[in-house]
C-alpha cells in the first residue's frame, strides 16, 4: 500500500515536472538532450525508463517516485529539497512571484519576502534551508517578478551592509545582464549578491565573474552559467535600523 506521504511526494513531482516543461528544460519528444529518455537517465539511471516517468505522472497508475529519486531530481535540476521532500517553501527556493496584480496585489503585496539569506560573502547552500514566504508592498515598486531577502556577510560593504534587505526583480536571460551592476545570482544551490560581469565564449555567455564591493577582503570568482542559474537584478536596498 502506498503511504500518504509518498502520494504527496509524487504530487509535488508532477508539479515540478510541469514547471520544467514550461521552462523548456524537459521536452518530451526532444532528441537533443532534453527528452523523456534523457530525463529518465538522469533520475532513474536508464534512458529506457521513460515509461516509468510517465507512470509517475499518471494519476491512475500506482507507481510513484521514491525519496531517493526525488533527491536526484533536486540535484540535477536545482529543485529546493525542502519543497520536494517536505512540501515547505517553493520549488526553486526564491522563485519570484508572477501575476500578482489588481486585487491580488493590493491584498497580498507584489513583493515576495523569503527567509532565505543571500550571502554577500561566502556561499550558502539554499537547497536544504527551511524557507518561509510573505508578501508586502513598497511605494514606487509596482509590477510582478520581485523577491526580497536578507543579506548576510560584509563583502558588499559599504554598498550593502550585513543584515540589510535587498529587493530584486527576476530577469529572464543572462543576456539581459548589464556588466558591473549588482545582481543576486542563484546557481547550483548557492546564492550570492555581487557586481556581475558576463564572460562570453563562442558567441554566448558561459560564465559570470562575481565581484565584491569589499575587494580588499574578498577576491573575485567565476561561476559557470547552466540551466539552474537564476538571476535577479537588485533594484532597492532597505537598511536595517
Secondary structure as UniProt FT lines:
FT   HELIX           4..22
FT   TURN            23..24
FT   TURN            28..29
FT   HELIX           36..44
FT   HELIX           47..49
FT   HELIX           50..57
FT   TURN            59..60
FT   HELIX           67..77
FT   HELIX           81..86
FT   TURN            91..92
FT   HELIX           102..108
FT   STRAND          111..119
FT   STRAND          133..136
FT   TURN            139..140
FT   STRAND          146..152
FT   TURN            155..159
FT   TURN            162..163
FT   STRAND          165..171
FT   HELIX           174..176
FT   TURN            179..180
FT   STRAND          181..187
FT   TURN            188..189
FT   STRAND          190..201
FT   TURN            202..203
FT   STRAND          204..211
FT   TURN            215..217
FT   STRAND          221..224
FT   TURN            227..228
FT   STRAND          230..238
//
